[in-house]
Amino acid sequence: MTTRTSPLPSVPIDSPDRSLYDVLTHADGPQGSLPLDREMLLNAPSGDLFGLSQNAGMGWDPRQLRRKEFLILSTQGGIRAPDGRPVALGYHTGHWEVGLLMQAAAEEMAARGAIPFAGFVTDPCDGRTQGTVGMFDSLAYRNDAAIVLRRLARSLPTRRGVMGVATCDKGLPAMMIALAGVKALPIILVPGGVTLVPTEGEDAGKAQTIGARYAHAMISLEEAAEIGCRACASPGGGCQFLGTAATSQVVAEALGMSLLHSALAPSGQPIWTDMARRSAQALLSLEAQGITGAHILTDDAVYNAMVVHAAFGGSTNLLLHIPAIAHAAQLHRPTVEDWEAVNRAVPRLVDALPNGPVGYPTVQVFLAGGVPEVMLHLRDLGLLRLNAMTAHGRPLGDMLDEWAGSERRARLRERLYHLDGVDPDDVIMGPARARERGLTSSVCFPRGNLAPEGSVIKATSIDPAVVDADGVYRKVGPARVFSSERAAIAAIKGLGDREVEAGDVIVLAGRGPMGSGMEETYQLTSALKHLPWGKQVALITDARFSGVSTGACIGHIGPEALAGGPIGRVRDGDLIQIVVDRVHLTGSVDLVGHDGRRYSPAEGAQVLAERAAHPDVAADPRLPDDTRLWAALQNASGGTWAGCVFDVDRIIETLEAGRKALGR
């Protein structure tokens, strides 16, 4: 029975508080005078002079207004009361507390005689928009936010350096892309940290599957409600698993943009705010030494980031973000071949959620030593470029030497053991122990007649029960074609007349940039992971996955269906063959039969070439014009495997060619 409520009364024009009408039109203004001199009045731009007026108007002591100015940019969201109580909620925990980092950094700058400025570009939450049209704006937001952040940096002409503070899936990559474009100034990035795990309950990754598990009677309504309530055990920080948020923090540190051992710090704790204060000190030191973003972000830095990404077994979304960072810094963009070479050479050394085998939360990875601990092993293997400059103003090799003998390392690793009974060497392992524990390299890039430009799978996350004794996953199954994520998740939940069954290969096509903004389809992959028969199902798509996705799930298939990719020509019942060699990191995804016929991948390529596109595969009618424009621009710039960037020269060239063609 629906309960009717009476409408709220309209808001009147008049207010009962008559003192509100005592409005003033003049004020005395700040006391004192600006620290001007003849040279400045004659030669400085009027903007510099008026900027001082505004600084005084905001309350800064006018006697201190010619000190060095530094800009802090952040993705802060929500409104917190001084006691931490929410006045207005943010989009997610990841940006809820980062204002505290900004405050700590700003206070440190001021204490050291600098003038801090702050600006904000908040970010959305991929977890909040899973399965909704909000996901259509997710990846496109990254490019837009990076543009706005760069514009803000340029719009404070007197800044001497730029600090970025960010945490989560799109805000942190956007911040890294923005800082990468600030080549002539000192830069530093402060990662916003991670949230804690509940003492009793599930991590935020597994908790996002309560709907699918309830649909299959695996949990009760009461259990679902309790799990969902407890998942975010502390109010700030990115999720507890090595998804895109945590991996982006790891990559920022590996790039040298962040202080050593700053990624994955527990949000809200003293060690977290201390990191912001020390980052402020580091930025001022970089400025004094003349070390700029161009000195830190080099091809060696990008290479190190790829190596560390592989050793962590990080989110495949970074295959979109690292090339975009490199592009912004005017460096070589990693290709599929570059990724393949790195992932074949680098062992996975970290046992973290969601990859396992145990699956330690990110805060325990931090206590075990985080990025520098992993780098010690990579250094011993000769896999790092140790001359790369860091935000400390010193080369990476020097910083690792200091880390190895530091009190911080010893105390935190000891803390992990005494607090949780966890051996830090079980979380971050040397190569020999990693092999003994069955850790395999993470990312593989299958090609084939359905993915001629490439695709990506977290090979290490395929359930061992469906992997052959030689380490190869082999599957041939009938295609179940879907052109919307909503229809696919309904079929997985067993709703309607198109249920997915063990042995099927789900084909989700038309969900790349041009179809849906390249939405993230974590609700599909997470459901398959936590359903008992899910390991018997494979998924291939031109969309992308969350970093917490697991299973035989192949994404980023290129070309995307709406750019003419053959995945858009698959039909229900087609036989799909998937082979993923987890040992040698090779793989293929091919059409190998239909209508009772079996044939070779080469013959399958011919069949696909002769077919028309699937009639249901089309751009989502709800796709915003903003995202359609983003998709067109990134497609002209090289598409998914170029990082979904805006390559201005290529865009202008394409527009000019189109103008000439239309002119004829």
Disulfide bonds with the S-S distance in Angstrom:
none
